[in-house]
Amino acid sequence: MTIMFPKLFEPGKMGQLELKNRIIKAPMVISMATPDGLVTDRLIRHYEEQARGGASLLIVEATHVDNKSSHACAFQLGAYDNKCIPGLSSLTQAIHNNGAKAALQISHSGILRILGAPFLSGPAKVPSPVPEDDSLFPLFRAHGMVPKALTFEEIQEIITAFSDAAKRAQAAGFDMVEIHGAHGYLILNFLSQ
């Protein structure tokens, strides 16, 4: 039998992480956590099935880093507190037991908090004030969530929250951490256009 993409099924490495093949499952929020971001049995079963599919690395969905303004949607997975570690450990073990490595994507929603407006309280946090003539301002106002500019102290708190979430991921047995900096999330909000 001829394999069309033989390199895809060869072992590979990402830094020191050895992978059985070059198939990586990209992260996608599935909203199967508890309302406060803890791992559920349903979430574990979902990732077990993903791991059985043969990918060498599963990157677990955008996971919020604090309980202040980093949520993007309801039922989003969290790594904001040490109480998240036991569930994350169970998730990591389930992925490993089914033949894959596990990565955790940590994130802060930034302006995209607006997407969870019906379920979340508190404003979206952004790097600088959003002027009322911004093309998205009517959308923010319609959802009752006008973004607020971050203070220097809040930026420092978010940096610490990312660091702490990465430490929790490591404690839970994840093989690596990915920092979400695309699709309008907070880190991307700091870039000029």
N, C-alpha and C positions, 0 to 999 in steps of 0.2 A: 504494500500500500504506500502510495506517495503522500507525504504530508505537505500541504500547500505552504505552510509557514513554519518550517522546522525550528527556527530560532525562538519562536514563541514558546515552545515546549522545552527549551533547554534551561538548565539552572542559571540563575543570575544573582547579582549582588547589588544592594543599595547601601553604600558605605560598608559597614561590617555585617549588615543583615543579609544572610544567605537565603535565597528564595528557590523553591523547587522548580519554578517556571517563571515566565515573564508576564503572567496574567495577573493584573491587579484590578480589584473591584473598587471603583471610584465611590466616594461618599455621596449619600443622598439622604436627606432627612425623611424619616418614615413616620414620625410622630406616634411612636408606640411606648414612650416612657410614661411614667406617672405624671400627674399635673405638676409635681415639684421636681421633675427631671430624673427620677430614679429608674433604674433598670427594671423591666417587667419580664415575666416568663415569656410572654408573646414576643418581645424584642429579642430575647435570647434565641428562641426557636427560629425567628427570621434569619438571624446571623448564622445559626447552625446550618440551615439549609444553604445559605450562601457559601459557607465554607466547604460543604460537601460537593459543591459544584466544580471544584478543582482549581480555583484561583489560588495563587501562592500567597497573596496579601489582600486582606480586607481592610479598607479604610472606613472606620465607623463614622457615621454621620456628624455633621456640625453639632458640636456639643458646647453649650453655653458655659462661660467661665465665672460668672458672678450671678447673684440674685438681685441685681439692681436694674441693669438695662441691657444685658447681653442676649436675652431671649429674642429669637426671631419669630417663634410661633408657639402655640400651645403644645403640650406633651413632647417638648424638645428635650433630648437627653442632656444631662448636666454633669459637670465635674467641678462644681463651685464650692464644695464642702467635703470634709473627710467622710461624712455619712454616705457619699456617693461611691466610695471605694469598694465596699463589699459587693455591690451589684455589678460594678465595672469589672471586678475580679472574676465574678461568675461568667460574665460575658466573654472576657478574654480567654478563660479556661475552655468555654464551649467552642470558641473559634479554634483554639490550639488543638483541642481533642478531635476536631474534624479536619485536621491537616493543613491549616492555613496559619499564617502569621497575622497579627492584629496591629493596626494603627488607629489612633484616636485623633480625629480632626477637632481642634478646639477653635472657638469662634466668639466674636462679639458682633451682634447684628448691626450696630450703628444705625444708619438711617432706615435700614430694612426692618426695624422693629415695627414699622407701620404695617407690615404684612400680618402681624399678630394682634393688631389693635383691638379687634373685638374680644380677645381673650386676655390681653395683658394690660396692666395699669402702668402708669408712669410714661414720661416722654421718651422719644428716641433721642439718643445722645450722639452728637456730631462734632467734628473738629472746630467748626466755626458757625456763627449764626446763619440761618437760612432766611434770606430776604423775602418779604411778602410778595414780591413780584417773581419769585422763582416759579418755574412752570409746574412744579409738583406741589406748591403750597396749597392749592385748593383741595388736593387729595389728602394732605395732612389734616387740614382743617375739617374736612368731611368726616374723618375718623377721630376727630378730637385729640389729635396727637401731633402738635406742632413741635418739631425737634428743638432741643436745647443744646447750646454750645457747651462743650466740656470745659471744666476748669483745669488748671494745671494739676491740682491735687487729684481730681477725678482721673486724669490721664495716668498719673502715677499709680493710683489704685487699680486701674485696668491692667497696667503692665504687671503689677504684682499678681493680679488674678490669673493672667495667662501663665505666669511662672508657677503659681500654686497648682493650677489645673494640670500642667505638664508633669509636675511632681506626683500628683494623684494618679495620673495615667501610668506613670512608671511604677508606682506602688501597686497598682492593679494588674501589672504584668503585661501591659502593652509593649510591643516591640519597637514602636516608634510613635512620634507625635507629628501631626501636620497642622500648621497654623493656617486657618482660612483667611486669605487676603484677597478674595476675588468677589465678583457678582454684587458689588455694592456694600459688602460688609465693612465694618469700621476701619480696618487697616487700609482698604482701598479708598475710603473717604478722605484719608489724609493726603492722597496724591492730587496734584493739580491736573486740570484737563486743558 
